[in-house]
Amino acid sequence: MTGFRSRLPILLWLALLGVATWVVSAQTRVVTDLTLFLPRASDPVENLLVAQLRVGSASRLILVALEGAPSRALARTSAALVDRLRASRLFAYVNNGDIPWSPREQNLLLQNRYLLSAHVVPGRFATKALHESLEERLRALLSTVGAFEKHLLPRDPTGEFQAVSQMWAGERRPQRKHGVWFSTDGKRALLLAETRAPVFDLQAQAVTLSRIHTAFAESAETEAVRLVLSGPSVFAVAARNSIRGEVWRLTTLAIGLVAVLLLAVYRSARTLLLTGLPLLTGVLMGVAGVSLVFGSIHSITLAFGATVIGVAVDYPIHLFSHRKAGEAADSTMTRIWPTLRLSVLTTAIGYTAMLFSGFTGLSQLGLLAIVGLISAAMVTRWVLPVLSSSARTEEPPQRRLSIIRVVDQLRRLWWLSAVFIVVGTIYFVFLDHSPWETDIANLSPISARHKALDRALRAELGAPDVRKLFIVFGDSAEDTLQRSERLAYTLNEFVERRALTGFDAPSRYMPSKALQRQRQAALPTEASLRRTLREATRDLPFRKGLFEPFVADVVTARTSAPLGPADFQGTALGVRLSSLLFRQGTQWVALLPLRGVINETTLAQWVSRLNDSQVHYLDLKVSSNQLINRYRDEALMLLVWGAAAIVLVLVLGLPSLRVVLRVLLSVAAGVIGVVMLLLVFDQRLSLFHLVALLLVAGIGLDYGLFFNRVYQERAERERTARALAVCAATTMLVFGVLAVSETPVLNAIGTTTATGAILCLVLSATLCRDPTISTSSTSAGPTDATANFSTH
């Protein structure tokens, strides 16, 4: 029975590992949707903001340039590339300057040209105006587009179809050369593509970008042609690959360094392998827990969560470093378990604040950390003692005593924590700038050179600014379009006053039904048109009856039903229109993206005077920063409540308020100290620093609790000092490696945690309990951090 009871923890552990492995392998979906790391919106504008960051048309644009070869070779490569990309069906829209519409779409525009054309106004079909249009068509017949003009002339002598087609193609486009778009200097052929996949679906975007590269390789006329890509999705995939690659390389390096350290300390490969079991179990159980609660896990949560749980390697280090010569591992664990249990509990409570975060990604990270740390602690408590051998050789005393002497010297600096707290507080009070990073773009690993390339290509292509736009809400599509038309009228005035260079609007492509009816009213009756047509063609060389299709189309247009969004569904035209006009909940929304905002003050003043709750000016960058900063402030409040819960647990778990004060002072001084050092070295704090500071607090609690244990013998105090030194060394190796990363997020976590670990170790040592050994009878059982503290 005793043998079975000793093996029971192993059997339960293996059973839970089996279940967790099945959940991870069969049920877990690893997602790459970065909007999980955006906060949940609280009003319609914030809902729209998050939606635009996720699936907005401007965010799905890919800017393409071909360079490095003669212009004709670039033009032919451009044409072949566009054909392949359109055939892939991964894009809602691909254009290089040709007419991209299908026969069905061209027919839709042709049949409804009089409802869609902004040129259809009263007087458009008067004799003089019609005569001028016909003369213009004659001149066009003699030009390079004569064949196209000849084909359309009988139906469209006023050129409304051409005007509508150009409107859908965009009002501002690059110069054309050899039939395709080229940059101003003629050195780059340009293309514009809009993906069907949203920008934050990184896996789909990676497939799309891979298809572009494949299509380019198949289309390039010569090896000299080079492909240049830019846009939000290009940046997002590049950032993911950069972070993923660095995490893999740096984690591999860190694991190697920690393994070398532990081998040097314990001189046992078996001990090294056993040290890894709690960590591996914690990661597996944490991933399974997140998958069961959220249905999936984000790749960033997985990468950073494994790093956070990495501190669980301290738990087996405590077991092996506190073990006496010839002592059973279970006896060692019984002796240190009350302190280790309190350390794990307080650290887990710190991460509960993340569970209530407005960011799903951070909530996932909090749950993974809590489940992982508790699982690792349980394996250390119940499994490792069974798997460990019954005897071991102690560390030579002279190596331990050198650490103890350092600790005893540090105790003379008992005032150091108070100095850090006071100096840090004064520094924060007199800080002349915000300590927070308010621009999330500064956390991007994208280089300044690539950002400059994006601005240059965007300017050449006349692509809409992905940042600034107007939002119009309405009760129906018609109401929203009419509001959009009124706003567009004002924005045209701003263009004339050079407050901006241009804008887009859904009403430009599909006018409101009211405006379509006004255009119908401007169309002449059949009799009037025939009379005007005879007068307009009197001196022109057109045969009689040539324009009968024109007359028939005008007559039909006078009584046709106005167009609505449903008429464009299932076409590329509908995809573009739906990106600017769509339903959100019970309301309709129109987006008017702006280009080249020159005088933002003028726009802001006009919006403030407008006083219309249905019209909003939105700078995506500014608004997203404000949204995230607000949730950062809420996260800080949650952390304050978490800290209060930790204090309560320590008060209940420790027998003396003096000991509670020692532990908390060292942790608070460590956190304040690392924040102060970051600010002194000109680093701004972000949400990722907050995650790292949670790590620092957990590490500091572990150090403080173990430094304040009661010891029955001097050797036990020496073993504790040695254990904490090894714990600190592993932490500094892991996070010191991350600190050298060029990726801002990894650098922030690494720098903060490595600096915090060494500060907490030193400050905890300065406030450790009096080295006088307790005179309590050993027969009373082992004592620990939860009982019988002697006072300083």
PALO-318313 format. One record per residue (C-alpha): residue in one letter; x, y negated, z negated; residue number from 1. Coordinates in steps of 0.25 Angstrom, whole numbers, plus 5000, padded with zeros to 4 digits. Example, Ala and Ser with C-alpha at 12.3 -4.5 7.8 and 13.67 -1.06 7.14 Angstrom:
 type east north   up seq
    A 5049  5018 4969   1
    S 5055  5004 4971   2
This chain:
 type east north   up seq
    M 5000  5000 5000   1
    T 5011  4991 4996   2
    G 5018  4993 5010   3
    F 5005  4990 5017   4
    R 5003  4977 5009   5
    S 5017  4972 5012   6
    R 5014  4975 5027   7
    L 5000  4969 5027   8
    P 5005  4955 5030   9
    I 5013  4960 5042  10
    L 5000  4967 5047  11
    L 4991  4955 5045  12
    W 5002  4946 5052  13
    L 5003  4955 5064  14
    A 4988  4956 5065  15
    L 4987  4940 5065  16
    L 4998  4939 5075  17
    G 4991  4949 5084  18
    V 4978  4941 5083  19
    A 4986  4928 5085  20
    T 4993  4933 5097  21
    W 4980  4938 5104  22
    V 4974  4924 5102  23
    V 4986  4917 5107  24
    S 4988  4927 5119  25
    A 4973  4929 5123  26
    Q 4966  4916 5118  27
    T 4976  4905 5117  28
    R 4976  4895 5129  29
    V 4987  4885 5129  30
    V 4982  4872 5135  31
    T 4990  4860 5140  32
    D 4979  4849 5140  33
    L 4985  4838 5133  34
    T 4972  4831 5130  35
    L 4972  4840 5117  36
    F 4982  4831 5112  37
    L 4973  4819 5115  38
    P 4963  4815 5104  39
    R 4949  4817 5104  40
    A 4941  4805 5109  41
    S 4931  4798 5101  42
    D 4923  4789 5111  43
    P 4920  4789 5126  44
    V 4932  4781 5130  45
    E 4942  4790 5122  46
    N 4935  4802 5128  47
    L 4937  4796 5142  48
    L 4952  4792 5138  49
    V 4955  4807 5134  50
    A 4947  4812 5147  51
    Q 4955  4803 5156  52
    L 4968  4807 5149  53
    R 4964  4821 5152  54
    V 4957  4822 5165  55
    G 4957  4807 5171  56
    S 4959  4806 5186  57
    A 4971  4797 5184  58
    S 4978  4807 5175  59
    R 4976  4818 5185  60
    L 4984  4810 5196  61
    I 4997  4815 5201  62
    L 5006  4806 5209  63
    V 5014  4812 5220  64
    A 5026  4807 5228  65
    L 5034  4813 5238  66
    E 5048  4807 5241  67
    G 5062  4810 5246  68
    A 5059  4812 5261  69
    P 5056  4804 5273  70
    S 5042  4798 5273  71
    R 5036  4808 5284  72
    A 5041  4820 5276  73
    L 5035  4815 5264  74
    A 5021  4812 5271  75
    R 5021  4826 5277  76
    T 5024  4832 5263  77
    S 5013  4823 5257  78
    A 5003  4828 5266  79
    A 5006  4842 5264  80
    L 5007  4841 5249  81
    V 4993  4834 5249  82
    D 4987  4845 5257  83
    R 4992  4856 5247  84
    L 4988  4849 5235  85
    R 4974  4847 5240  86
    A 4973  4861 5244  87
    S 4977  4865 5229  88
    R 4964  4860 5223  89
    L 4972  4856 5211  90
    F 4969  4841 5214  91
    A 4957  4833 5215  92
    Y 4963  4823 5224  93
    V 4976  4822 5232  94
    N 4980  4811 5241  95
    N 4992  4806 5249  96
    G 4985  4795 5257  97
    D 4977  4804 5267  98
    I 4962  4805 5266  99
    P 4960  4816 5256 100
    W 4945  4819 5257 101
    S 4939  4832 5262 102
    P 4928  4832 5273 103
    R 4917  4833 5262 104
    E 4923  4821 5255 105
    Q 4925  4813 5267 106
    N 4911  4816 5271 107
    L 4905  4811 5258 108
    L 4913  4798 5259 109
    L 4908  4796 5273 110
    Q 4894  4799 5271 111
    N 4893  4789 5259 112
    R 4903  4779 5263 113
    Y 4893  4768 5263 114
    L 4889  4770 5248 115
    L 4904  4771 5244 116
    S 4910  4760 5252 117
    A 4913  4747 5245 118
    H 4912  4740 5259 119
    V 4897  4743 5260 120
    V 4892  4729 5256 121
    P 4882  4720 5262 122
    G 4887  4715 5276 123
    R 4896  4727 5278 124
    F 4887  4731 5290 125
    A 4885  4717 5296 126
    T 4888  4715 5310 127
    K 4901  4707 5308 128
    A 4906  4717 5297 129
    L 4902  4729 5306 130
    H 4909  4723 5318 131
    E 4922  4721 5310 132
    S 4922  4735 5305 133
    L 4920  4741 5319 134
    E 4932  4732 5324 135
    E 4940  4738 5312 136
    R 4936  4752 5316 137
    L 4941  4749 5331 138
    R 4955  4745 5326 139
    A 4955  4757 5317 140
    L 4953  4766 5329 141
    L 4966  4761 5335 142
    S 4974  4764 5323 143
    T 4980  4777 5317 144
    V 4967  4780 5310 145
    G 4959  4779 5323 146
    A 4954  4793 5324 147
    F 4949  4793 5310 148
    E 4941  4779 5313 149
    K 4936  4785 5326 150
    H 4930  4797 5319 151
    L 4923  4788 5308 152
    L 4919  4776 5317 153
    P 4905  4781 5321 154
    R 4901  4783 5307 155
    D 4909  4773 5299 156
    P 4912  4760 5307 157
    T 4913  4752 5295 158
    G 4924  4761 5289 159
    E 4917  4764 5276 160
    F 4922  4778 5275 161
    Q 4936  4774 5276 162
    A 4934  4764 5265 163
    V 4928  4774 5256 164
    S 4939  4784 5259 165
    Q 4950  4774 5256 166
    M 4942  4770 5243 167
    W 4942  4784 5238 168
    A 4957  4786 5242 169
    G 4960  4774 5233 170
    E 4961  4759 5235 171
    R 4976  4758 5233 172
    R 4985  4769 5239 173
    P 5000  4769 5244 174
    Q 5004  4766 5258 175
    R 5002  4777 5268 176
    K 5014  4782 5277 177
    H 5013  4794 5286 178
    G 4998  4796 5282 179
    V 5002  4798 5267 180
    W 5004  4789 5255 181
    F 5019  4783 5252 182
    S 5025  4775 5242 183
    T 5028  4760 5245 184
    D 5043  4763 5248 185
    G 5039  4775 5257 186
    K 5047  4784 5250 187
    R 5036  4793 5243 188
    A 5024  4799 5249 189
    L 5013  4798 5238 190
    L 5002  4807 5234 191
    L 4991  4806 5223 192
    A 4984  4819 5217 193
    E 4974  4820 5206 194
    T 4974  4834 5199 195
    R 4961  4841 5196 196
    A 4967  4846 5183 197
    P 4967  4836 5171 198
    V 4980  4830 5168 199
    F 4981  4836 5154 200
    D 4979  4851 5159 201
    L 4994  4852 5160 202
    Q 4993  4866 5165 203
    A 4984  4863 5177 204
    Q 4993  4850 5180 205
    A 5005  4859 5180 206
    V 4999  4868 5190 207
    T 4995  4856 5198 208
    L 5009  4850 5198 209
    S 5015  4863 5202 210
    R 5005  4864 5214 211
    I 5010  4850 5218 212
    H 5025  4855 5218 213
    T 5021  4867 5225 214
    A 5013  4860 5236 215
    F 5025  4850 5237 216
    A 5035  4861 5239 217
    E 5026  4866 5250 218
    S 5024  4853 5256 219
    A 5037  4846 5256 220
    E 5043  4844 5270 221
    T 5057  4843 5266 222
    E 5065  4846 5253 223
    A 5068  4831 5252 224
    V 5053  4828 5248 225
    R 5052  4826 5233 226
    L 5039  4827 5225 227
    V 5036  4817 5214 228
    L 5024  4818 5204 229
    S 5019  4809 5193 230
    G 5006  4807 5186 231
    P 5000  4811 5172 232
    S 4999  4826 5175 233
    V 5014  4826 5180 234
    F 5018  4819 5167 235
    A 5009  4829 5158 236
    V 5015  4841 5164 237
    A 5029  4836 5164 238
    A 5027  4832 5149 239
    R 5022  4846 5146 240
    N 5033  4853 5153 241
    S 5043  4844 5146 242
    I 5038  4847 5132 243
    R 5036  4861 5135 244
    G 5050  4863 5140 245
    E 5056  4855 5129 246
    V 5048  4862 5118 247
    W 5053  4876 5124 248
    R 5067  4872 5125 249
    L 5068  4865 5111 250
    T 5060  4875 5104 251
    T 5069  4886 5109 252
    L 5081  4878 5105 253
    A 5075  4876 5091 254
    I 5072  4890 5089 255
    G 5086  4894 5093 256
    L 5092  4884 5083 257
    V 5083  4888 5072 258
    A 5086  4903 5074 259
    V 5101  4900 5074 260
    L 5099  4893 5061 261
    L 5091  4904 5054 262
    L 5100  4914 5058 263
    A 5112  4906 5052 264
    V 5104  4905 5039 265
    Y 5098  4919 5037 266
    R 5108  4927 5046 267
    S 5096  4936 5050 268
    A 5089  4938 5063 269
    R 5078  4945 5056 270
    T 5076  4933 5047 271
    L 5076  4924 5059 272
    L 5065  4932 5066 273
    L 5057  4933 5053 274
    T 5058  4918 5052 275
    G 5051  4916 5066 276
    L 5039  4925 5063 277
    P 5031  4915 5055 278
    L 5034  4904 5065 279
    L 5029  4913 5077 280
    T 5017  4918 5069 281
    G 5013  4903 5066 282
    V 5014  4899 5080 283
    L 5006  4911 5085 284
    M 4995  4909 5074 285
    G 4995  4894 5076 286
    V 4992  4896 5091 287
    A 4982  4906 5089 288
    G 4975  4897 5079 289
    V 4975  4885 5088 290
    S 4969  4894 5100 291
    L 4958  4899 5091 292
    V 4954  4886 5086 293
    F 4956  4877 5099 294
    G 4955  4888 5110 295
    S 4968  4884 5115 296
    I 4981  4878 5111 297
    H 4989  4866 5118 298
    S 5003  4869 5123 299
    I 5008  4857 5115 300
    T 5001  4862 5102 301
    L 5008  4875 5105 302
    A 5022  4869 5107 303
    F 5021  4859 5095 304
    G 5014  4869 5086 305
    A 5025  4879 5087 306
    T 5035  4868 5083 307
    V 5026  4864 5071 308
    I 5025  4878 5066 309
    G 5040  4879 5068 310
    V 5041  4874 5054 311
    A 5035  4887 5049 312
    V 5049  4893 5051 313
    D 5052  4887 5037 314
    Y 5043  4897 5031 315
    P 5052  4909 5033 316
    I 5064  4901 5031 317
    H 5059  4898 5017 318
    L 5056  4913 5015 319
    F 5070  4918 5019 320
    S 5078  4906 5013 321
    H 5071  4908 4999 322
    R 5073  4923 4999 323
    K 5083  4928 4988 324
    A 5093  4939 4990 325
    G 5086  4952 4989 326
    E 5072  4946 4987 327
    A 5060  4951 4994 328
    A 5055  4941 5004 329
    D 5041  4942 4998 330
    S 5046  4937 4985 331
    T 5053  4926 4992 332
    M 5040  4922 4998 333
    T 5032  4923 4986 334
    R 5042  4913 4979 335
    I 5041  4902 4990 336
    W 5027  4904 4995 337
    P 5020  4894 4986 338
    T 5029  4883 4992 339
    L 5029  4888 5006 340
    R 5014  4889 5005 341
    L 5012  4875 5000 342
    S 5022  4870 5011 343
    V 5014  4878 5022 344
    L 5000  4873 5017 345
    T 5004  4858 5016 346
    T 5010  4858 5030 347
    A 4998  4865 5036 348
    I 4989  4854 5029 349
    G 4997  4844 5036 350
    Y 4994  4850 5049 351
    T 4979  4850 5046 352
    A 4978  4835 5050 353
    M 4981  4839 5064 354
    L 4969  4848 5064 355
    F 4960  4836 5064 356
    S 4968  4828 5074 357
    G 4960  4822 5086 358
    F 4970  4829 5095 359
    T 4967  4843 5098 360
    G 4981  4846 5101 361
    L 4985  4841 5087 362
    S 4974  4849 5081 363
    Q 4979  4861 5088 364
    L 4994  4858 5083 365
    G 4989  4857 5069 366
    L 4981  4870 5069 367
    L 4993  4877 5075 368
    A 5002  4871 5064 369
    I 4993  4875 5053 370
    V 4990  4889 5057 371
    G 5005  4891 5062 372
    L 5011  4886 5049 373
    I 5002  4894 5040 374
    S 5004  4907 5048 375
    A 5019  4905 5048 376
    A 5018  4904 5032 377
    M 5009  4916 5031 378
    V 5019  4925 5039 379
    T 5031  4919 5031 380
    R 5023  4922 5018 381
    W 5017  4936 5021 382
    V 5025  4942 5033 383
    L 5039  4938 5032 384
    P 5041  4944 5018 385
    V 5037  4957 5023 386
    L 5046  4957 5035 387
    S 5058  4951 5028 388
    S 5068  4961 5022 389
    S 5069  4963 5007 390
    A 5083  4957 5005 391
    R 5092  4946 5010 392
    T 5105  4939 5008 393
    E 5105  4926 5001 394
    E 5111  4914 5007 395
    P 5125  4911 5001 396
    P 5124  4902 4989 397
    Q 5134  4892 4994 398
    R 5126  4889 5006 399
    R 5113  4887 4998 400
    L 5120  4878 4988 401
    S 5125  4868 4998 402
    I 5110  4865 5002 403
    I 5106  4864 4987 404
    R 5117  4854 4985 405
    V 5112  4845 4996 406
    V 5098  4846 4990 407
    D 5103  4842 4976 408
    Q 5110  4830 4982 409
    L 5097  4826 4990 410
    R 5089  4827 4977 411
    R 5097  4814 4973 412
    L 5090  4807 4984 413
    W 5076  4809 4977 414
    W 5073  4795 4981 415
    L 5075  4797 4996 416
    S 5060  4801 4999 417
    A 5055  4788 4992 418
    V 5065  4780 5000 419
    F 5060  4786 5013 420
    I 5045  4783 5010 421
    V 5048  4769 5005 422
    V 5057  4765 5017 423
    G 5048  4772 5027 424
    T 5035  4765 5021 425
    I 5043  4751 5022 426
    Y 5047  4755 5036 427
    F 5033  4758 5041 428
    V 5027  4745 5035 429
    F 5037  4736 5042 430
    L 5037  4744 5055 431
    D 5035  4734 5066 432
    H 5029  4743 5076 433
    S 5019  4755 5076 434
    P 5026  4768 5072 435
    W 5017  4776 5082 436
    E 5019  4779 5096 437
    T 5007  4773 5103 438
    D 5010  4777 5117 439
    I 5009  4792 5120 440
    A 5016  4790 5133 441
    N 5029  4788 5125 442
    L 5027  4803 5121 443
    S 5028  4807 5135 444
    P 5040  4814 5140 445
    I 5039  4808 5154 446
    S 5050  4800 5158 447
    A 5050  4785 5161 448
    R 5054  4788 5176 449
    H 5042  4797 5178 450
    K 5033  4787 5172 451
    A 5039  4776 5182 452
    L 5037  4786 5193 453
    D 5022  4788 5190 454
    R 5020  4773 5189 455
    A 5027  4771 5203 456
    L 5019  4782 5210 457
    R 5006  4777 5203 458
    A 5008  4763 5209 459
    E 5011  4768 5223 460
    L 4999  4778 5223 461
    G 4990  4767 5217 462
    A 4985  4778 5207 463
    P 4977  4773 5195 464
    D 4983  4770 5182 465
    V 4981  4782 5173 466
    R 4980  4772 5161 467
    K 4971  4761 5164 468
    L 4956  4762 5168 469
    F 4942  4757 5165 470
    I 4931  4766 5160 471
    V 4917  4764 5162 472
    F 4906  4772 5155 473
    G 4891  4773 5160 474
    D 4879  4781 5157 475
    S 4878  4786 5171 476
    A 4887  4787 5184 477
    E 4880  4776 5190 478
    D 4881  4767 5178 479
    T 4896  4770 5177 480
    L 4898  4767 5191 481
    Q 4891  4754 5191 482
    R 4899  4750 5179 483
    S 4912  4754 5186 484
    E 4908  4746 5198 485
    R 4906  4733 5190 486
    L 4920  4736 5183 487
    A 4926  4738 5196 488
    Y 4921  4725 5201 489
    T 4929  4718 5190 490
    L 4941  4727 5192 491
    N 4942  4722 5206 492
    E 4943  4708 5201 493
    F 4954  4713 5192 494
    V 4961  4718 5204 495
    E 4960  4705 5211 496
    R 4965  4698 5199 497
    R 4977  4708 5198 498
    A 4974  4713 5185 499
    L 4975  4727 5191 500
    T 4979  4733 5204 501
    G 4967  4742 5206 502
    F 4957  4752 5200 503
    D 4948  4764 5203 504
    A 4933  4766 5200 505
    P 4923  4777 5202 506
    S 4914  4767 5208 507
    R 4924  4764 5219 508
    Y 4922  4778 5224 509
    M 4907  4780 5221 510
    P 4899  4767 5219 511
    S 4887  4767 5209 512
    K 4874  4770 5216 513
    A 4870  4756 5214 514
    L 4882  4751 5222 515
    Q 4879  4762 5233 516
    R 4865  4757 5234 517
    Q 4870  4743 5236 518
    R 4879  4748 5247 519
    Q 4867  4756 5254 520
    A 4860  4742 5253 521
    A 4871  4736 5261 522
    L 4870  4746 5272 523
    P 4861  4741 5284 524
    T 4849  4747 5290 525
    E 4850  4756 5302 526
    A 4844  4745 5311 527
    S 4853  4734 5305 528
    L 4865  4743 5306 529
    R 4862  4746 5321 530
    R 4860  4731 5324 531
    T 4873  4727 5317 532
    L 4881  4738 5323 533
    R 4877  4734 5338 534
    E 4881  4720 5335 535
    A 4894  4724 5328 536
    T 4898  4733 5340 537
    R 4894  4724 5351 538
    D 4909  4720 5355 539
    L 4915  4733 5350 540
    P 4919  4746 5359 541
    F 4910  4756 5352 542
    R 4900  4764 5360 543
    K 4885  4763 5357 544
    G 4880  4773 5346 545
    L 4894  4776 5340 546
    F 4890  4771 5326 547
    E 4877  4779 5325 548
    P 4883  4788 5314 549
    F 4887  4775 5307 550
    V 4872  4770 5307 551
    A 4867  4783 5303 552
    D 4877  4784 5291 553
    V 4873  4770 5286 554
    V 4858  4773 5287 555
    T 4861  4786 5279 556
    A 4869  4778 5269 557
    R 4858  4768 5266 558
    T 4849  4779 5260 559
    S 4858  4789 5255 560
    A 4859  4792 5240 561
    P 4870  4785 5232 562
    L 4882  4794 5228 563
    G 4884  4799 5214 564
    P 4896  4807 5208 565
    A 4889  4820 5211 566
    D 4891  4817 5226 567
    F 4906  4818 5225 568
    Q 4907  4830 5217 569
    G 4915  4842 5222 570
    T 4924  4832 5230 571
    A 4938  4826 5228 572
    L 4930  4812 5228 573
    G 4922  4817 5217 574
    V 4934  4821 5209 575
    R 4940  4807 5210 576
    L 4926  4801 5207 577
    S 4924  4810 5195 578
    S 4938  4805 5189 579
    L 4932  4791 5189 580
    L 4918  4793 5186 581
    F 4913  4804 5177 582
    R 4904  4808 5165 583
    Q 4909  4808 5151 584
    G 4899  4814 5141 585
    T 4886  4806 5143 586
    Q 4893  4794 5150 587
    W 4899  4792 5164 588
    V 4913  4786 5165 589
    A 4920  4778 5176 590
    L 4935  4776 5176 591
    L 4941  4765 5183 592
    P 4957  4767 5183 593
    L 4965  4755 5185 594
    R 4978  4753 5193 595
    G 4989  4743 5190 596
    V 4983  4735 5178 597
    I 4991  4722 5179 598
    N 4983  4714 5169 599
    E 4977  4723 5158 600
    T 4974  4710 5149 601
    T 4964  4706 5160 602
    L 4957  4719 5160 603
    A 4957  4720 5145 604
    Q 4951  4706 5143 605
    W 4940  4709 5154 606
    V 4937  4722 5147 607
    S 4935  4715 5133 608
    R 4926  4705 5139 609
    L 4918  4716 5146 610
    N 4912  4721 5133 611
    D 4907  4734 5140 612
    S 4907  4746 5132 613
    Q 4906  4755 5145 614
    V 4919  4749 5151 615
    H 4932  4752 5145 616
    Y 4946  4749 5149 617
    L 4956  4761 5146 618
    D 4971  4761 5146 619
    L 4973  4776 5145 620
    K 4987  4775 5139 621
    V 4983  4765 5129 622
    S 4970  4771 5125 623
    S 4976  4785 5124 624
    N 4987  4780 5115 625
    Q 4977  4773 5106 626
    L 4968  4785 5105 627
    I 4980  4794 5101 628
    N 4985  4784 5092 629
    R 4972  4783 5085 630
    Y 4972  4798 5083 631
    R 4986  4797 5078 632
    D 4981  4788 5067 633
    E 4970  4798 5064 634
    A 4980  4809 5064 635
    L 4988  4801 5053 636
    M 4976  4800 5045 637
    L 4974  4816 5046 638
    L 4989  4817 5042 639
    V 4986  4808 5030 640
    W 4975  4818 5025 641
    G 4984  4830 5028 642
    A 4995  4823 5019 643
    A 4984  4821 5008 644
    A 4981  4836 5009 645
    I 4995  4840 5008 646
    V 4997  4832 4996 647
    L 4985  4838 4989 648
    V 4990  4852 4992 649
    L 5004  4849 4986 650
    V 4997  4843 4974 651
    L 4989  4856 4972 652
    G 5001  4865 4976 653
    L 5012  4859 4968 654
    P 5012  4858 4953 655
    S 5018  4844 4951 656
    L 5015  4831 4957 657
    R 5030  4828 4957 658
    V 5033  4839 4966 659
    V 5021  4835 4975 660
    L 5027  4821 4976 661
    R 5041  4826 4979 662
    V 5036  4835 4990 663
    L 5027  4824 4996 664
    L 5038  4813 4995 665
    S 5048  4821 5003 666
    V 5038  4824 5014 667
    A 5033  4809 5014 668
    A 5047  4804 5015 669
    G 5051  4814 5025 670
    V 5039  4810 5034 671
    I 5041  4795 5032 672
    G 5055  4796 5034 673
    V 5054  4803 5047 674
    V 5044  4793 5052 675
    M 5053  4782 5048 676
    L 5065  4788 5055 677
    L 5057  4790 5068 678
    L 5052  4775 5068 679
    V 5066  4770 5065 680
    F 5071  4777 5077 681
    D 5060  4771 5085 682
    Q 5051  4783 5087 683
    R 5036  4781 5087 684
    L 5027  4791 5080 685
    S 5017  4799 5088 686
    L 5007  4810 5085 687
    F 5018  4820 5087 688
    H 5026  4813 5076 689
    L 5014  4816 5067 690
    V 5015  4831 5070 691
    A 5030  4831 5067 692
    L 5027  4823 5054 693
    L 5018  4834 5050 694
    L 5029  4844 5052 695
    V 5038  4835 5044 696
    A 5028  4835 5032 697
    G 5027  4850 5033 698
    I 5042  4852 5033 699
    G 5043  4842 5021 700
    L 5033  4848 5013 701
    D 5040  4862 5015 702
    Y 5053  4856 5010 703
    G 5047  4848 4999 704
    L 5040  4860 4993 705
    F 5051  4869 4994 706
    F 5061  4859 4988 707
    N 5052  4858 4976 708
    R 5050  4872 4972 709
    V 5054  4877 4958 710
    Y 5066  4887 4958 711
    Q 5068  4898 4949 712
    E 5083  4898 4953 713
    R 5093  4889 4959 714
    A 5095  4899 4971 715
    E 5080  4897 4975 716
    R 5082  4882 4976 717
    E 5094  4885 4985 718
    R 5086  4894 4994 719
    T 5075  4883 4995 720
    A 5085  4873 4999 721
    R 5091  4882 5009 722
    A 5077  4886 5015 723
    L 5073  4871 5017 724
    A 5087  4868 5023 725
    V 5084  4879 5033 726
    C 5070  4875 5036 727
    A 5074  4861 5038 728
    A 5085  4865 5047 729
    T 5076  4873 5056 730
    T 5066  4862 5057 731
    M 5077  4852 5061 732
    L 5082  4862 5071 733
    V 5068  4864 5078 734
    F 5063  4849 5077 735
    G 5077  4843 5080 736
    V 5077  4851 5093 737
    L 5064  4844 5096 738
    A 5069  4831 5092 739
    V 5079  4831 5104 740
    S 5067  4833 5114 741
    E 5065  4822 5124 742
    T 5050  4824 5124 743
    P 5044  4814 5114 744
    V 5035  4823 5107 745
    L 5045  4834 5104 746
    N 5055  4823 5100 747
    A 5045  4817 5091 748
    I 5042  4830 5084 749
    G 5056  4835 5083 750
    T 5062  4822 5078 751
    T 5051  4820 5068 752
    T 5051  4834 5062 753
    A 5067  4836 5062 754
    T 5069  4822 5055 755
    G 5057  4825 5045 756
    A 5063  4839 5042 757
    I 5076  4834 5038 758
    L 5070  4822 5030 759
    C 5060  4831 5023 760
    L 5071  4841 5019 761
    V 5080  4830 5013 762
    L 5069  4822 5006 763
    S 5063  4835 5000 764
    A 5077  4839 4995 765
    T 5078  4825 4988 766
    L 5064  4828 4981 767
    C 5066  4843 4978 768
    R 5063  4847 4964 769
    D 5074  4847 4952 770
    P 5084  4858 4955 771
    T 5083  4863 4941 772
    I 5078  4877 4941 773
    S 5065  4881 4935 774
    T 5066  4888 4921 775
    S 5053  4895 4923 776
    S 5053  4910 4921 777
    T 5055  4917 4934 778
    S 5046  4928 4928 779
    A 5034  4918 4930 780
    G 5036  4920 4945 781
    P 5041  4912 4957 782
    T 5039  4897 4956 783
    D 5037  4888 4968 784
    A 5032  4874 4973 785
    T 5018  4877 4968 786
    A 5022  4879 4953 787
    N 5031  4875 4942 788
    F 5039  4863 4948 789
    S 5049  4857 4939 790
    T 5049  4842 4939 791
    H 5060  4833 4944 792
